[in-house]
Amino acid sequence: MRKIVNSTYVTLDGVIQNPQDWPSLGGFSDAGGRIQLELLERCDAVLLGRHTYEGFAPVWSARSGDPLSDRMNALPKYVVSATLTDPKWNNTTVIGRDPLDAIRDLKQRPGADIVQYGFGRLAHELMTAGLLDELRLWVHPFFVGTGGDLLHRAGSGAVLELADSTSLDSGIVILTYRVSAR
């Protein structure tokens, strides 16, 4: 069975909102880019909530000519949204009804893993439903002070086991956790 792997940027104070504005992204190292590409190469689908899609689509669809952008743009993308009707990013399918059932079906299909970006409502619902298999947190070495946070969401919970940790020269630490059976 395919795995769903969440990849999320987070600051030391738990903020996940507006990572494009964070200072450490300007110093994103070649090692970080390689790790992102390795993840995309082991996956054959991208899963996004609407808010993450709205942040990703204009940025990634405008990029090309490098392996990471080309891979991101080529992969099939699935967006969970009750309001998005006409996605402009190529290879995008909207999951509007019964998203957990649709994702459960997608996970059962033959293929490689599925990468899910962002840790909003969708990620918490995946975790609560037992559909999230791995969590990769890219911990950025600073405090933002304001914004949407990762850690506080009523009703969701999971036991995680540390599977790997990688430190980048930029100070970013990538923590990879596997979701344990409850």
C-alpha positions, 0 to 999 in steps of 0.5 A: 500500500502507498504511504502518505508522507507529509512535508511541512515547514515549521518555525521554532515557535510552531508557526507554519503560515507564510513560509515564503516570507521566512528568512531561512528560505533565502538560504535554502541549501543544495542539500535541502533541494536534493532532499525535496527532490528525493521525496518528490521522486519517490512519490507519484502524486501530490495531495494539498488542501485548498490554502496550500494549493493557493500558495503553491500553484502560482509559484510552482506553475511559473517555475521550470527548467530545474529538476525540482520544479519540473517534477512538481509540475509534472506530478498529478496533484489532488486538492481537497476543497469544497470551493475550488472548481477550476484549478489552473495548475496542470494535472490538478484534480479537485476532491470535493466530496467525501475527501477521506474516502477519496484519499483512502481509495487513492492510497489503495491504488497501485503506485508510489507514495503520495506527498502531502504538503502543509499541516492545516485541516487536511493533515489533521484529518488525515492523521485522525483518520489513520491515513497519514504514515510519515511526517517530515518537519523542516524546522527553521531556526527562528521565531516568527511570533505570529501566524497559524501554528502546527501544534494546536488542533482539537481532536487530532492526535497521534503517536510518532516515532523518530525515523530520521533527522538531518541538519542542513548548513542553513540551520534547518533540521529535518525531523522525519517521524513515522506514525505509530499504531495507537 
